Each structure stands twice: as C-alpha cells, then as structure tokens.
Amino acid sequence: LNRPCSIDSVDPLVHGLYEELKTAGTTLKLSNRCSTHVHLNVSDWKVPKITSLLLLWYALEPVLVSWCGAERKSNHFCLALKDTDGTLRSWMTFLNEGRLDFPNGLKYGALNILHLLDFGSVEIRIGRASTDPDDVVKWTKFLWAMKKAVDDRYENPVSVGDRIVTGK
C-alpha cells in the first residue's frame, strides 16, 4: 500500500492479494525468513501514546511470539525484547535526550520503530507467514485492536503499568 488503509479495508485487500497470487500461479514457499509485517499508523500520536503502545506490546510480546509460532522464537529477523533490547534502548535515549539513535540491526526487532520517521508507523515484524489470508487478517485486526486500546485508554504510559499491576 502507498498509504494507510482503514481496518475495514484489510479483509478485502488481503484476500484480493492472495487471490491475485493464486491467479498468477504463485506458490508461496514459506521459510523462517518469512513473516507478516504490519505497520500501525501512529502519525497523529504524540510521544506519550507511542510510549504506551511500546509498553503494552512488550508486556504482551512473550505470549504473542509464542502464538506466532516456534519459527518466530529467537528468529534473527524479528527479535523479541528478550533477545535484543536495541529498540527499547533507542526509545529510552529519545525520551531522555530527545535524540533518535538507531543502531545497526534495530530493524530486526519484532517491534520496529524505524518507520516512525518515514511512514509515521510502528512496524510489527513477527506475524507468522501463512498461505491462509484469514491468518493475516486476524493478526492485523488483533494489532489494530491493541492500537485502538492504547488510543482509547492509555494517553499516559503510567496507566499501562497501572492496568497490568492492578487490572483496573
């Protein structure tokens, strides 16, 4: 896509892509290098809300990595926080010093903040690769719901921690 789409467009767009691939005779050959990347448009968000999204992602990440499949765990192309803290360190540098520092390899995080600068998006790189378009649609809708939860409830990053600790 050359611009963000609405969540209502995801189902027909993904199914249309898979149908075009099928019509063209394409055979998908999935490997550990394949994954579904989803960009969440946060171009109109301020820093506290983006921080809340990162906190919520990292709280859920171990479960989400497991859900995405064994081939995603400790995969060099979509490393979780337990495997590399580069994204978190870069964001902390930004929060503390106002400087975005992107060391080599940062793009290989399961959550990639590099595209904040060019697309205004946070990229989730760890979705399982699939020959079933419904898998891609469900994953995208889950990530959209997570983003919407942040948008609706977590203007202040402290509220994410409060919710996790107290359940309120």
N, C-alpha and C positions, 0 to 999 in steps of 0.2 A: 504494500500500500504506500502511496505517496503522501497520505495524511491520515490522522486518526479516524477511526470509524466508531460508530455507536455500537453498544453491546448488542442491540437488536440486529445489526448487520453481520455479526460474527457467524452465526449459523449458516446463512445462505452463502457468504463469502467462502468459508472453509469448505462446505460441501461442493460449491462450484469449482473451487480449485482442485479438489480430489477428482471430481467428475471430468474436468479438463485433462488431468494427468491420465486418467483411465482411458479417455477417448483417444489420447495421443499414443496409447500403448506403453506408457511408462510403467516400469516395475520399480517399486520402492525397495531399495536394499538398505535396511536399517543396520546401523553399527553403533558401537559405543561413542562414536564421534557425532552421532545424530541426536538432536533434541529439538523440542519445540520451544522457540523463543517468543515471549510475549512482551510487548512494550506497553507499559501503563502510562498513559498521558497524564503528567503532573505539571504541565507547563503553566498552569494558573495557580499552582500551590506555592505557598511561602515555606521557608526553611523548617519551621516547627512541624508542619504537617508532613513534609517529606521525611523528617526525622522520625515521626510517629510510624510512618509506613515501614521504614527500615527496622525499627524496634519490633513491630508486630511480625514482620517477615522473619527476623532472627529468632523470635520466640517460637514460631511455628516451623521453622526450617527443618529441624531433625525429622519431624513427622512427615513433612512434605517431601523431603528427599527419599524417605523410605517408600512413600506412596508412589513416587515416580519410578521406582524400580531399582533392582540391585545394580544394573549397569550405570546408574547415575551416582551411586555412592562413591565418594572419593575420586570421581572422574575428573581428569585433568582439565576438561573443557567446561566444567560447571562446578567449581569447588565451593563447598559449603563453608560456613564460618569456622567450623572445627578443623578444616583443612588449610584455610588461609584467612588471615584477618585483614588483608590488604584493603578491602572496601571499607570496613569499619574504621580502620586507622585513617584512611583518606578522609572519611566523613568527619571524624573527630578533629583532624587537623583543620578542616574547613570551619567547623563550629568554633574551635578555639582560636584560630589565627586568621580566619577569613580567606584562606588560600586553598584552592582545589589542587591537590597533588595526586597525580595518577601514575603510580609506579608501573613498571613492566608487569604484564600478567594480570593486571587488575580486571581486564575484560573477561577473564576466565572465571570470575566469581559466579556462583549460582544467581546472585543478585548483582547486577551491573549498573553502576551509577554514571558511567562514562557518557551515556546518551542524554544526560540532563543538559549538556552543553549544546549538542547539535539537534536533538529531536524534542527536548523537553520531556523525556520519558525515563522511567526506571525500567530496565530490561530484566526479566526473569528468564534465565537460560536453561533451567533444569527440567523442563517438562519432558515427559517421555516421548520419544519418537513413536509414531504409530501409523499403521496402514488404515486405521479407522478414523474417519473425520470426527465422529462423535467424541472420541477421546480428546481431541484437540479443542473442540467446542467446550466440553465440560471443564477442562483445565483453564481455558481462557475465562470462562464465566466464574469459576472459583476465584481467580486472581482479581477479576473485576469486582466481585463481591467483597473481597478483602480490601481493595482500594476504596470502595464505597463506604465500608465500615469505618475506615480511617477518616474519610471525608466527613461523615456524619457525626462521629463520636470523639475523635482524637486530635483536636486542634492543638492541644498541649501534649508533648511527648510524655510528660509525667503521668498523664491519665492512662497511657498504655500499661505502664508498670503497675499503677493502682488497680487496674482491671484484672491483670494477671494475678496479683497477690491477693486481692480481696474478692474478686469475682463480681464486683459492683461497677 
